[in-house]
């Protein structure tokens, strides 16, 4: 059996490839989740800062 034929029919690397695909998909899911969470937290921070600024201005504590 030639080297190329053994390489093509070998199943030893299949598990490594499957684990690499799982790791790749998982990393994409984590990245997308992080991006969505970052946007949500940024909006929450902006709203909170606005609310605090309005409360300070309304209480007469502003410049």
C-alpha positions as CSV (number, residue, x, y, z in Angstrom):
1,X,0.0,0.0,0.0
2,X,1.5,3.4,-1.0
3,X,1.9,6.3,1.3
4,X,-0.9,8.3,-0.4
5,X,-3.4,5.5,-0.2
6,X,-2.6,4.9,3.5
7,X,-3.0,8.6,4.1
8,X,-6.4,8.8,2.4
9,X,-7.8,5.7,4.1
10,X,-6.3,6.5,7.6
11,X,-8.8,7.5,10.3
12,X,-6.3,8.4,13.0
13,X,-6.6,12.1,12.4
14,X,-10.4,12.2,12.2
15,X,-10.8,12.7,16.0
16,X,-8.3,15.6,15.9
17,X,-10.2,17.2,13.0
18,X,-13.5,16.8,14.8
19,X,-12.1,18.4,18.0
20,X,-10.7,21.2,15.9
21,X,-14.1,21.9,14.3
22,X,-15.8,21.8,17.6
23,X,-13.3,24.2,19.1
24,X,-13.7,26.5,16.1
25,X,-17.5,26.6,16.3
26,X,-17.3,27.1,20.0
27,X,-14.9,30.1,19.6
28,X,-17.2,31.7,17.0
29,X,-20.2,31.3,19.4
30,X,-18.2,32.8,22.3
31,X,-17.1,35.7,20.1
32,X,-20.6,36.5,18.9
33,X,-21.9,36.3,22.4
34,X,-19.2,38.6,23.6
35,X,-19.9,41.2,20.9
36,X,-23.7,41.1,21.7
37,X,-23.0,41.4,25.4
38,X,-20.6,44.3,24.8
39,X,-23.2,46.3,22.9
40,X,-25.8,45.6,25.5
41,X,-23.5,46.7,28.3
42,X,-22.5,49.8,26.4
43,X,-26.1,50.8,26.0
44,X,-26.8,50.1,29.7
45,X,-23.8,52.3,30.7
46,X,-24.9,55.1,28.4
47,X,-28.5,55.0,29.8
48,X,-27.2,54.9,33.4
49,X,-24.8,57.8,32.8
50,X,-27.7,59.8,31.3
51,X,-30.0,59.1,34.2
52,X,-27.4,60.1,36.8
53,X,-26.7,63.3,34.9
54,X,-30.4,64.2,34.7
55,X,-30.8,63.4,38.4
56,X,-27.8,65.6,39.4
57,X,-29.1,68.4,37.1
58,X,-32.6,68.1,38.5
59,X,-31.3,68.2,42.1
60,X,-29.5,71.5,41.5
61,X,-26.1,69.9,41.8
62,X,-25.0,70.7,38.3
63,X,-22.6,73.6,37.4
